[in-house]
Amino acid sequence: MMVRQPRSHVLAIAYPAQGHVGPLMKLCLLIADHGIKVTFVTAACIHARVLAAAAEINNGKAHNSIDIVSIPDGLDPQDGRKDTIQLSECTKRVIPSHLENLIKKADLSEDHEKITCVIADATVAWVLDAAKNMGVKTAMFWPTIVAGFALNLRIQHLIETKIIDHNGTPLKNEMIHISPKLPTMSADDLIWDPIRQKIIFGYATSCDAIPNLLPIGPLLSTNRPGKPTTSLWPEDSTCLNWLDKQPAQSVIYVAFGSIAILYQHQFEELALGLELAGRPFLWVVRPNLLDGSKIKYPDGFLERVADLSKIIDWAPQEQALAHPSVACFISHCGWNSTIEGLSMGVPFLCWPYFADQFLISNYICDFWKVGLELKQDESGTISRQEVKRKLDELLSDGRIRQNGLKIQEMAKKSLGEGGSSMKNFETFVEQLKCMR
């Protein structure tokens, strides 16, 4: 009689936001492709959207390699989830005990496929303590630019040299050297912003001594058969048909991720700047882009740009950026958007919003030289004239596109057979398979 050997079983958990759930889900799908069982844990506030994305991944059916389970996030159903500070504090207080219960339940399951490894997004790295206390192996997933991680490893040094205080507040405007291989950064580049400083700095100090780093990526949905989505927002694929009708390298793609907010005057200046540019544009305008205010365009704008524009709530971004008609990407410089743009060789016009996005913008413009940054005027607004001026400059500079194509080729090589990323991923999978 043959006895089936239990599989290795990974439990993965991410902070409940698109920029964290998306990349970890992509990693988990790749892990599941190698015969490892995966349980993906979501906070209650996003569970329905993650299930919808999973159904999309598997043509309307539950994914047969990934179980998606929900645990409470600590907030009442009537509470909004827009307050990231409140959500973070509640999840940190509530989730560890529920995670322990999931691990115990798996240990007692009939299939005997107990949890053998917990993978946690760095933003919720505190759950790893609960796993370790139960004797479960752990791995931390860093979902953003490696320079941000390198910065975290230098926090104690920055405190000792009085560049920042114990809360992460800059004490002097001094250039920071985090590695001989990386460019210097100023205090303005620190990845924790004043509003979210307490939380982000707390996360950063939780990963001050992480061994055995394995760079893996870019993590792209287009690398898997069928080009599945891991988006928490419904994607409007009609934009791809619209892109098919546009000339090669003609379209300005505009998207600010799932969190960035514009105020009304700034929104209008951007709209009028796109109109002034006189080029086709695909603009992702989330319903909540104006922080709850109803989207209001400048008078007559939609009629004037009707023949040049496609405006949608959310795009299948990887496919849009890979389209040959896209000329450039006006981006908030979130890491997922940046990785997708770099992987497609698309030049950037940078509009960072908060946290690590300013650091990433500096890398795009000054280190990789694949984009330009939009600058605010004296009133703190990016004017319509600035949008047009920088678009004209970006699209006339062939060196920027050539630099982008070089990075695109580097990404392809890394992901290919024998590439550094592929080797690292295979090493990680073998380590997971040994955890039984």
N, C-alpha and C positions, 0 to 999 in steps of 0.2 A: 504494500500500500504506500503510495506516494504522499508525503506530507508537504504541503505548500509552505515555502519559507516566507515569513512576513517581509514586506518591503520596508525599506527606509521610509520614514514619515516626517516630512517637514511641516512645521506650523509657521506661517508668515503673518506679520502684522505691520501695518503702516499707519502713519498719521492720516486722519480722514480728510484728505484733500487730493485733488487731481494730480498735482505734481509729485505726490508721494505714493499714492496707490498705483498710478499708471506704471511707473518703471518697475516697482516691485512685482506687480502682476505679470509684466513681461518676462521678468527673470523667472518667476514661478512657472509660467507656461513652458519655458525652455527646460527647466528642471523636470517638469512632469513628462516632457517628451522623452526623457531618458529612463522612464519606468519607476520614478520615485513618486510616492503618494504625497500630495500637497493639500493641506488645509489652510485656506486663506481666511484670516480673521478680519472682520470689518466692524467698525463702530456702528451703532444703531442708526445714526444720522445719515449714513450713506449706503446702508445695506441694500436698499431697493435698487439704487443706481448701479451698484457693483453687480448685482444679479442680472440686471438688464444688459450690462456690458458682457457678462459671461455668456448669456444666451446668444448675443451677437457673435461672440467668438466661435461658438459651436453651432451656428446656423439654427438658432432658436431653441436649442436643447441645453440642458445642464452639461457643463464640461465633465467628461468622464474621468479625468485625471485630477481634477481639483474640486475639493469640497469647500463651499463658501459658507461660513457661519458668522452669525452676528452676536456681539456682546454689548451690553449697555455702555453708553458713553458718560453716564452720570448726570445728564440733564433731563428735566421733565420734557415730555413731548411738546408742551406748549412753548417751551423756551426756543428762541432762535439760536442758530449755530453761527451767526456772523461774528460773534465776539470770540476771536481766536484765543484770547488769554483765558477767558472763562472755560472754553472747551478744553484747552490744554490742561488746566489745573484739575478739572473734573475727571478727565480721562486718566490722568496720572494717579488720582486717588482711587478710582473705581476699577480700572481694567486689570491690575495685577491679580486680584483674588479670582476674577472670572477666568483669567488665563490659567491659573493653577487648577481650577475645576475642569477646564477643557483637557489639560494634560492628564489628570487623574481619570477622567472619563475614557480617554483613549487607551490608557493602561488596562482598563477593565473591559474593553470592547471585545466582541466575539471574534473579530478577525486578528486580534492580538497584534495589530499594527500600531504599537505605541509611538508617541512622539519621540523622535530620535534627535531632532535639531529644531531650535527656534531661530528664525531669521527675523530680525526687527529692524525696521527703518530707524536711522539714527535719531530721528525726532522723537521716537518713543523708546529709546535705548534703555530706559529704566525698567522695561519689562524683562530684560535679560537677567536681572538679579533674581526675579521670581523663578525663572527657568533653571538657573544655576543652582538655586536652593533645593530644587527637586532632582538634581543630578542629570539634567538634560544639557546636551551640548548646545552652544549658541554661536550665532554669527551676526554681525551688525552690517547693515546695508546702508552705504552712503549715497544718497540720491542726487548729489549736486557736484559742483566743480571741485577737483582734487585740491586746488589751492586753498579752498575753504577748510578742508580737513587738515592740511598742513598748518594753516593758521591756528586751528584748535590745539594742535600739538605744541604750539608756542605760547599758549596762554599764560602758563606759569612764568615763563621768561618775561613776557610783556608786563606782568604784574610786578615782578622783581625789579625790572628796570624802570618802573614808574611811567610806562607809556600808557597803561590803562590802570584803573583801580580794580578792586575785587568784584565789582559789579559789571565790569567791562566798559566803563565810561572812559573815553580818551582823556588823558591828563595833559598831553602835549601833542602838537601836530608834527610828528617826526616820521620819517620814512621807515617802514618796517621791512626787514630782510628775513624772509621765512625759509629760504633755501637758495643755494647758489645757482640752481637750475631754473628758478622762477623769478619773475620781475619783482622789484620792490613795490610796496603798496603804502598808501597814506592811511592815516586814521579814518579818513572818510570812506575807505574801502572795507572797513570791518563789517562782518556779515550780520551783526546784530544792530537793528535800528532802534532809535530811542523808544518808540511805542512798544515794541515787542522785546526790548533788550533783556528783561528779566528772564523770560522764557528761553529765548534763543541762546543767551549766554549760559543758562543752566544746562541746556542740551550740549553745548559745545564743551563744557568742562566735564561732561560725563564720558568723554571718549579721549582721555588724555594719555592712554597707554594701550593702544590697540595693536597687537602683533599680527603677523601673517596677512598682510594686505595683498589682495588680489584684484588688480584693475580689470574690470569686465565691461565691455560695451564697444560701441554704442548699442543700447538696447532698443531695437526698432521692431515695431509690429510687422513691417514689410519684409523682415527676415524670415517670417514664418509663412507656410503655405496658406493661401486664402486671404492674406493680409488682414488679420483680425483686428478689431478695435479693443482698446482697453480704456476708452473714454468714459467718464462719468456723466457726460452730456450727450444728448442725441445729436448725431452728426448729420449734416445736410449735404448729401453726396451730389445734389444737383449742381453744385459749384464745379464739379469735375467736368460735367458736360459743357458748362459755360467756358471753362478754361480751354477745352478742346477747340473752341471757335476763335481763340485769341492768337495773335502772332507770337512766334517764339521770342522768349525773353522780353515780353512787353508788359507784364502784369505786376503791379505792386500788391503784395500780399500783406495785410494788416491784421494782427491779432495780438492781444495782450493777456492771454492765459485766462485762468479761472478766478483770479483774486483781484487783480489791479482794478482800480476805480478812477474814473475821470470826472472832474466837475464840469458843469454845463458849458461854461465859456471855453474851457480847454477842448471839450468835445467838438464844439463848433469850429474852433480854429483848426483842428485836425481835419474836419470835413472840408473846410474851405481850402486848406492846403492841398488836399488830394485833388480837389477840383482845379486849383491853380496849376497843378502839375500837368494836367491834360493827358494823362496816361490811363489805360485801363486799370482798375483796382478791384481786388476781392477783399472785402472788409468784414471781419468777424465782430459783430456787435452783440454781445451777450445782453439778455434782458436786464441784468443787474449791473451793467457797466457804469451806470450813473448812481450807484448806491441807493437803489430803491426808487429813484425818480424815473418818471416815464421818459423814454428815449425821445428827444426832440431835436430834429435836424434844422439847420438854418432854413429860412423861408425860401422855398423854390429849389432847394438843393437837390432833392431826389429827382425832380423833373429834369433839372439841367444835366445830371450825370447818368440819366437812365440808360443811355446807349454805351456808356463806358464802364459801368459798375455792376457788381454783384455783391449784395449785402445780406449776410446770413447770421443766424444765432450762434452756430458752432460748425466747425469744418473738420473733415477727415484730414488733419493737418499734414501728416507724413505724405499722404498721396498728393495733397495740394502742392507742397514744397518740392516734391519730386517731378511735378509736371513741367514739361519743357517751356511752357509759356510764362512761367514765373520768373521775373527779373530780379526781385529783391524782397526782403522781409522786414517790415517795420515791426519790431518786437520789444516786449518788456524785458527780454533777456533772462527769462526763467530758464533753468538748466535743460529741461526737457525740450523746450522750443529751440534752445541753442544747439543742442545735440542734433536735433532733427534738421535744422538749417545747415549746420556744418556738414552733416552726412550727405546732403543733397547738393553741396557746393554753392549755396545761395548767399549773396552778399546781404549784410545787415544794415539797417538804420536803427540805432539803439535808443530805446526810451525806457530805461530802468525805473522800476517803481519802488522797491524796498529790498532790504536785507542783502543777500548775496548777488542780487541782480546788478548792482553798481560795480562790484568786483568783476563779474562776468562781462559786463559792458567794456571794462578796461582791457580785458583780455581780447575781446573781439576786435577792438579798435587799435590798441597799442602793441599787443603781443603777437596775435595771429594776423593782424592787419587785413581783416576780412569785412570791415564795416566802418561806419562813421557814427558819431553820437550827436543826437539832437540837443541843442543848448537852449536853456530857458532865457527869456529876456529879463529886464529889471523887475518886472511884476511877477516873476515866477511862472510865466506861461511860455510854452513852445508855440511860437506864432505860425500863422499860415505861410508867411514868407520864409521862415526857417525850414518848414517842411519841404516847400518847393525847392529852395536853394540846396538843401542837403540831398534831396532826391536827384536833382540834376547833376550834382557833383559825384554822387555814388555811381550813377548809371553811366557816367562818361569816363570813369576810371577803370580801365581794363586790368590794371594791376590787382585791384581788389578781387575781381572775379577770378583771376588766375591763382591768387593765393587761396581762395575758397576751393577751387578745383584740386589743388595740391592736398589740402586737408581732407577733402572727400576721398581722394585716392588712398591716403593714409588710413582712413577709417575702414575702407573696403579691405585693405590688406590685413588689418588687424583682425577683422572678423572672418577672413578666409581660412581655408585649411592651412594649418601651420602658423597662423598669425598669433600674435601675442595674446590677444583677447580670447581667441578660441582655445589656446593652450591653457590659459588660466581658468576658463570655464570648465574645461574637461577635468582639470585638477580638482576643482571644487566639487564637481559631480562625483568623482571617485571618492572624495572624502565623505560626502554625504552617504554614499552607498555602504561605506564601512561602518557607519553609525547604526548599529542594530542591537 
